[in-house]
Amino acid sequence: MSDQPTLRNRPYIARSEAEALREIGPYRLIRAIGEGGMGMVYLAEQEAPVRRKVAIKVIRSPFQRVEDRIRFQAEQQAMARLQHPNVAQMFEAGTTADGYPFFVMEWLDGESLTDYCDARALPIEKRLDLFLSVCDGVQHAHQKSIIHRDLKPSNILVVEIDGRAIPKIIDFGIAKALDVPLVAAAPTGDNIVGTPAYLCPEAVTGSLRADLDTRADVYALGLVLFKLLAGRQPYELDMPLLESMLLITGDDLPAPHLFFASFDEDERDSVTRQRATTPAALKRILNSDLAAIVQKSVAKNRDHRYGSVSDLQADVRRYLADEPVLASAPNAIDRLRKFVVRNRGAVAATVLVLAALIAGIVARTIEARRAQASQRHAEIVTKFFTQLFDEGIPGNGRTTSFTMNDLLRNGARRADRELADAPLARAEALLAIGRALMHQGDAEVAEPLLRESLALRRKELDPDDPLLAQNYVELGILRARFDLAEGEHFLREAVRIREKSLGPNDPWLANTLADLGDVRRKQKAYGEAEQLIRRSIAIREKVLPPDDPDIGASMSSLARLYIETGRFADAERYLLRGLQLRAKHYGPDHYITSRSYDAMADLRIAQGRWAEAEQWLRKDLPIVERSRGADHKYTAWVRVDLARCLVQQNRAAEAKPMLDRAIPLLRGDAELKDVYQRAVEMRKGME
C-alpha cells in the first residue's frame, strides 16, 4: 500500500503464489491491490452477514524471520485498539486454512492526501481542513498509546463519503505501543524502520531510537504539512541511506517560502495552480504563521516541537481563525490584524481599520529608510494601536465586554490626548479610526475625525504628498453619501495627487478612479463614469493577478452603471465575472462577495424579475446580518429590498414583518432617507 521506498524488508511471498489464492474464510478475493511491509493486500468481497468490499492483508511466507510475524501481529493489535473515522477500521483477524495470519479492514477506494488535493486544485484553507482531520486520527492513536511511526501522504488516503472528503490513516505495520508491547515478543527498536523522507532525527539516532514518543509523529505531520503547502518537502530525495541519515540529523529544514523560491518557474507555476492561487500569494502564505507552525513541528530537537498532535492542531486552528499562533511571536501590526479579523462577526466592515492603518504605517516605514523621524512616527502609531486593541482582548484583565464601536470611539479620544505632540501620528490614527467608523455606518462620528486628520496633514505635508490622497478619498466616499458634488471634489483631488505622485498605472490610482466613477454614475454623468471605471479596470488588469478581487469590484461598478442605463446584458456579464472573482478569493459566504449578490438583485429588480431578485437577496441577507449585525441600518436596507420583491409577488404578509423591523432602524438616517421613505410607503399600502 506504500508508493515510496521504505526501510522494511519486502514480503517473502511471490506474486504468482499470492494470486493463486481465491478465498479466505467468507471472503472472496477479487485481486491483489498492493504490497505491505510483510505481505500482500487484496480487494475482497464479503457476502454475509453483510455484503461489502473489504481489504485483506495476509502474510504468505515461510516465516524465515520471526520479526515479520511479530510485526504483523503488532499491526493487528494496533488496529484493533483504534476506532476513529479518520483511521482505517479493522473488522476481524484470523488465520487461513494454510496457517497464514490475516486481518480484514475497510476497503478505501481513495487517493493519497497530496494527490487528492493536487488533482482538485484545493486551496490552502481546504488542505488545512483535511490536515486537521488527519491530526484527529493521529491524536486518537496517541490517546490509545499507539505511535504510527510511518506517517506520510501515501499512508493517508482520502475517500469521498456522501460528497465529503474524509482522510483515513492506514498501514500501522511499524506502529509502537507506549504502554505495553503490542505482542509478547515485540521488536526491540534497535533497527531503523520507516520511510527515510519522513523519519525524525531520533529515529535514526541509536541512543534515542528505543525512546521514541508521540513527537515522532508530530515531526512526520510537520513534513506532511510542508508538502501540502509547498508541493514537496526537502527530504524527498533519492539518496543512499547513510546520506539520508546525515541529512535528517543535520541542519534545520529551509523555510517553506525559501524552499518554494528554489523551484524552477515551471514547478512554481504547477504548484501554484494546484493550490488555486498565484505565485506571489502562495509565497506570502508560505512566509506566514504557517511557516512557523511547520518549523516548530519539524524541529531537530524534539523538546522544541509541539508537545502533542493536539497542540499542533490547535495552532493550525488559530491560524485559520486569524488568532496569534504559539509557534511565532506576532509583531504589533500582526496582532492588530488578527484582533480585527477575529472580531469581524458583528462588525465585519471594521477590518478596514487594518487597511487604513497598514497603508499609513507602510508609507511611513518607506520614509523611515530616509529619515529617523519617520521611523519614530511609525513606531508611535504602531504602539498606539497595539495598546488600544489590547484593551479589547477578553481575559487581559482590562475589560470583560466591549463593542468595536466603543473601542474606536475611545481610540479617537485617546489619540487627541496621547498623540498631541505627534501631529502626523495623530492624523494617521484618526484617519484609521474614522474610516472604520464610516464603514460601520457611523458617519456622524467619523466625519469630524476625517476632517481633523486632513487638516493636520495639510499643515504638515506638501500639497502633493500621496498621504493626503488617503484623506481626500475617505472624505470623498463619506461626503458623497450626502452631497455628491462635495464628494466629487475630494475624489478629484485624490486622483490628481495619486496620478502625479504614483504614476498612471498604480493600483491606488485605480481604486480612486473607481470611486470617482461611482460618484459620477450617481450624478448621472454616465459617459465620464464609464470612462473612469474602464480606466480603473485597465490598470487593475495590467498590474494585478488576473483573479484579483479588486478587478471584480471595478466590474461590479461598471455593471451598476449598465443597470441604470438599461444595458442589462452587459450588466449581467460584468456582474457574473465580478461575482466569480470575489467568490474565488473570499468564498461564497464573505460579506464582500455578498455585495455581488446585492448587485445581482438590483439587476433583476430593474428587469422586473422579482422572484430571481428575491433569491439573490435571500443569499445576501444572512451574510449581511452576520457581518453588520441583525439591527444594523444596512441590514435593514436589504430587508426593505427583499420586502419590495415580496410585495411585487403579492406576498405582502411575508413582507410586513420585515418592514416593521426595518423602519425604526432607518428612521432619521440622512444617508438612507430614500430607503426609509420607500419602506414607509410600502407599509402604508398594506393598511
Sequence and secondary structure as in RCSB ss.txt:
>XXXX:A:sequence
MSDQPTLRNRPYIARSEAEALREIGPYRLIRAIGEGGMGMVYLAEQEAPVRRKVAIKVIRSPFQRVEDRIRFQAE
QQAMARLQHPNVAQMFEAGTTADGYPFFVMEWLDGESLTDYCDARALPIEKRLDLFLSVCDGVQHAHQKSIIHRD
LKPSNILVVEIDGRAIPKIIDFGIAKALDVPLVAAAPTGDNIVGTPAYLCPEAVTGSLRADLDTRADVYALGLVL
FKLLAGRQPYELDMPLLESMLLITGDDLPAPHLFFASFDEDERDSVTRQRATTPAALKRILNSDLAAIVQKSVAK
NRDHRYGSVSDLQADVRRYLADEPVLASAPNAIDRLRKFVVRNRGAVAATVLVLAALIAGIVARTIEARRAQASQ
RHAEIVTKFFTQLFDEGIPGNGRTTSFTMNDLLRNGARRADRELADAPLARAEALLAIGRALMHQGDAEVAEPLL
RESLALRRKELDPDDPLLAQNYVELGILRARFDLAEGEHFLREAVRIREKSLGPNDPWLANTLADLGDVRRKQKA
YGEAEQLIRRSIAIREKVLPPDDPDIGASMSSLARLYIETGRFADAERYLLRGLQLRAKHYGPDHYITSRSYDAM
ADLRIAQGRWAEAEQWLRKDLPIVERSRGADHKYTAWVRVDLARCLVQQNRAAEAKPMLDRAIPLLRGDAELKDV
YQRAVEMRKGME
>XXXX:A:secstr
  SS  SS   SS HHHHHT  EETTEEEEEEEEE SSSEEEEEEE SSS EEEEEEE  S   SHHHHHHHHHH
HHHHHH   TTB  EEEEEE TTS EEEEEE    EEHHHHHHHTT  HHHHHHHHHHHHHHHHHHHHTTEE S 
  GGGEEEEEETTEEEEEE   TT EESSS SSTT   S S  S GGG  GGGS HHHHTT  THHHHHHHHHHH
HHHHHSS TT     HHHHHHHHTSS    HHHHHHTS HHHHHHHHHTTTS HHHHHHHHTSHHHHHHHHHT S
SGGGS SSHHHHHHHHHHHHTT   TTS   HHHHHHHHHHHTTTT GGGGHHHHHHHHHHHHHHHHHTT HHHH
HHHHHHHHHHHHHHHTTSTTSSS S   HHHHHHHHHHHHHHHTTT HHHHHHHHHHHHHHHHHTT HHHHHHHH
HHHHHHHHHHS TT HHHHHHHHHHHHHHTTT HHHHHHHHHHHHHHHHHHH TT HHHHHHHHHHHHHHHHTT 
HHHHHHHHHHHHHHHHHHS TT HHHHHHHHHHHHHHHHTT HHHHHHHHHHHHHHHHHHH TTSHHHHHHHHHH
HHHHHHTT HHHHHHHHHHHHHHHHHHH TT HHHHHHHHHHHHHHHHTT HHHHHHHHHHHHHHHTT STTHHH
HHHHHHHHHHT 
